Amino acid sequence: MRHIIEAYQKAEEFNREFFMGRWRAGLQKEAARQEDALMAMLFLEALGIPNPTSYYTLELYPEFVEEFHQWHMRMGMDTFEPGFCC
C-alpha cells in the first residue's frame, strides 16, 4: 500500500510540474498583482481615500496587517503614517 501512495505522489508531482511549470512565472505574477490590489483596497482609508467596502473588509484586517509593512515597502513608500506601521 505504501508503494502505491508513493507512486501516486510522484505521478502527481510530475503532473504538476509538467502542466504548470510553463506558466508558473505568469501565475505568480498575476497572484502578486491581485494581492497588491487587495491590500490597496483594504487599506484605502489609511491612504486617505474613503473605502466604500470597509464594512465588508473589516474582518480581513487582522489577517493582512502583518503583511502590510512588506506591501508598502514594495510599493515604494519607505515610511507610512506614523502610528499605523513603521
C-alpha positions as CSV (number, residue, x, y, z in Angstrom):
1,M,0.0,0.0,0.0
2,R,2.8,2.4,0.9
3,H,4.4,1.9,-2.6
4,I,1.1,2.8,-4.3
5,I,0.9,6.0,-2.3
6,E,4.5,6.9,-3.1
7,A,3.9,6.2,-6.8
8,Y,0.8,8.3,-6.8
9,Q,2.6,11.2,-5.1
10,K,5.4,11.0,-7.6
11,A,3.0,10.9,-10.5
12,E,1.1,13.9,-9.0
13,E,4.3,15.9,-8.6
14,F,5.4,15.1,-12.2
15,N,1.9,16.1,-13.5
16,R,2.0,19.4,-11.6
17,E,5.5,20.2,-12.9
18,F,4.7,19.2,-16.5
19,F,1.5,21.1,-16.8
20,M,2.1,24.1,-14.5
21,G,5.8,24.6,-15.0
22,R,5.4,26.6,-18.2
23,W,3.0,29.1,-16.6
24,R,4.4,29.3,-13.1
25,A,6.0,32.7,-13.5
26,G,2.9,34.2,-15.1
27,L,0.7,32.7,-12.4
28,Q,2.9,34.0,-9.6
29,K,3.0,37.5,-11.2
30,E,-0.8,37.6,-11.5
31,A,-1.2,36.3,-7.9
32,A,1.1,39.1,-6.7
33,R,-0.9,41.7,-8.7
34,Q,-4.1,40.6,-7.3
35,E,-2.7,40.6,-3.7
36,D,-1.4,44.1,-4.2
37,A,-4.9,45.2,-5.4
38,L,-6.5,43.6,-2.4
39,M,-4.0,45.2,0.0
40,A,-4.7,48.6,-1.6
41,M,-8.4,48.1,-1.3
42,L,-8.2,47.0,2.4
43,F,-6.1,50.0,3.4
44,L,-7.7,52.7,1.3
45,E,-8.6,54.7,4.4
46,A,-5.0,54.6,5.6
47,L,-4.0,56.1,2.2
48,G,-6.5,58.9,2.7
49,I,-9.2,57.6,0.3
50,P,-12.7,56.7,1.6
51,N,-13.3,53.0,1.4
52,P,-16.8,52.1,0.3
53,T,-16.2,48.4,1.2
54,S,-14.8,49.0,4.7
55,Y,-17.9,47.3,6.3
56,Y,-17.2,44.1,4.3
57,T,-13.4,44.1,4.6
58,L,-13.1,44.9,8.3
59,E,-12.7,41.3,9.3
60,L,-9.8,40.9,6.9
61,Y,-7.6,43.4,8.7
62,P,-6.1,41.1,11.3
63,E,-5.0,38.7,8.5
64,F,-3.2,41.3,6.4
65,V,-1.8,43.8,9.0
66,E,1.4,41.7,9.3
67,E,1.9,41.7,5.6
68,F,1.2,45.5,5.3
69,H,4.7,46.5,6.0
70,Q,6.2,44.4,3.2
71,W,3.5,45.6,0.9
72,H,4.0,49.4,1.4
73,M,7.8,48.9,1.1
74,R,7.3,47.0,-2.2
75,M,5.0,49.8,-3.4
76,G,7.8,52.4,-2.8
77,M,6.5,54.0,0.4
78,D,9.6,53.9,2.6
79,T,7.7,55.2,5.6
80,F,4.0,55.1,6.3
81,E,1.8,57.2,8.5
82,P,3.4,57.2,12.0
83,G,1.5,55.1,14.4
84,F,0.0,52.9,11.7
85,C,3.0,51.0,10.6
86,C,6.7,51.7,10.9
